[in-house]
Amino acid sequence: MRQWILHSYLAKLYADFRLLFLLVIILIAGTVFQALKSREEFPLLLYGMYSLPEKPKSDYVAYSIVLEGKEVVYASLWDAQRELIQSPLSHWVPLLESQSLSATDAEKYKAWLFRYASDMRMTEEYRMEVYRLSCIYNTAGLPTVTDRKLLFTYLADGTR
Amino acid sequence: MEPAETHIQQKAQWVYGISMLIFLYRFMSEGMFTQMSQPVLASSESEWIYTWFLSTGIASFIVSHTWASILFDLSLFALPILLVLYFNRWLAICFTALTLVYFLSFNVIAMHHYHGLIGVLLLSIPFWFTSSTKFTLAWDGVRYYFLYIFASAAIWKLMRGSVFNPEQMSWILKGQQLDYLLQHPTGIRTEILSYLIVNTAVSHLLLLANTLLQLSFIIGFFTKRYDKLLLYAAVLFSIANYIVMGIASFELLILCLTLFDWSKMKPSSIE
């Protein structure tokens, strides 16, 4: 056991690279501390990878972006495009709906989403509509839309 | 050149070569600053480091000045090229710093804390050190971190008990693949996903297999004998993660370099 400890990575670090040893100890202690609180803060990452217990849901929410009458197909987007569109959308929409955003910030976000979505398609678009879809799963394991609500329309000249 | 130095140089070529490819992929994905169409930065962040980073104004300065975005993006491409051709520790430190700024900015803009670039960030750190002993110890440290990523994922699933819920995977897929299933009601992938959603026993088996695979990384903490197998396991995980969950974790695979048996690699010809 003693031999094993003496030949361990941490022992080698302690002997040859004291600064890194200190950093590793802080990293381990910090990560354990965060783990005990079930809280994740960069750089003390926990990597749960979908370990939180899921709960059954009766309905699910999705967002649909329609540019000039054509729906943006998320699967056709590259990873970064999808990450830059989908995640902010699910954060901004509740803020827009709760009126907690200033009118300027709300318009800024809509204008950016329109610009980015149009740029990535490399087409000149004039009209964007964003919908919220309420869905339920059928017995075949496929979702069906039960409600489609228009959240906002954005026109290229900035008018609604 | 000393053998140890040759080894560092050889690793540098691989690490920065792959980093370059990762940023090229991000460029193709329209994920670089110049391609983001001057995004709106979120004002609320839950983590202190992101709050602090936002308060520095670095991200807002870069995204709101076209010249700064171009300069930043060009530097992110130029530095790994330079480091492949001419290794220098100060350039390596600059590359880590720029990657960190990009990593934090992207996560702030995306309003989600993605971890894909952690691999590039971590693997660039050992190159800060000129002493071969310190380099090797830092490189080994990154290897342990890579093992920790997978082992931790398995341990959390076990500790939280989610792995024992037969419906867990089905419920995850319902949320995770909703957009895909809505927009692609037919096709082989849709059939696979809907099959997994309906047949909870099969999807649960998949979850158990995934947890076991992640748990197997613990062995790497005790021996390097199975590193090759762990490397294959990491690649397998990434492919499965992409097909089943629709999550691209390929960027993390750069960390597989720490599982290579470098003693079997031929020294490269680039000086």
Interface residues (C-beta under 8 A of the other chain):
Chain A: Y9 K12 L13 D16 F17 L20 V24 E40 E41 F42 P43 L45 L46 Y47 G48 M49 Y50 S51 L52 P53 E54 K55 P56 K57 Y60 A62 E71 V73 Y74 A75 W78 D79 A80 Q81 E83 L84 Q86 S87 P88 H91 W92 D105 K108 Y109 W112 R115 Y116 D119 M120 L133 C135 Y137 T139 A140 G141 L142 P143 V145
Chain B: R26 M28 S29 E30 G31 Q35 M36 S37 Q38 P39 V40 A42 E47 W48 I49 Y50 L104 F106 I109 A110 M111 H112 H113 Y114 H115 I118 T133 K134 L137 A138 D140 G141 Y144 Y148 I149 F150 S152 A153 W156 K157 M159 R160 G161 S162 V163 N165 E167 Q168 W171 I172 K174 G175 L178 D179 Y180 L181 L182 Q183 H184 P185 T190 L193 S194 Y195 L196 I197 V198 Q214 M245 G246 A248
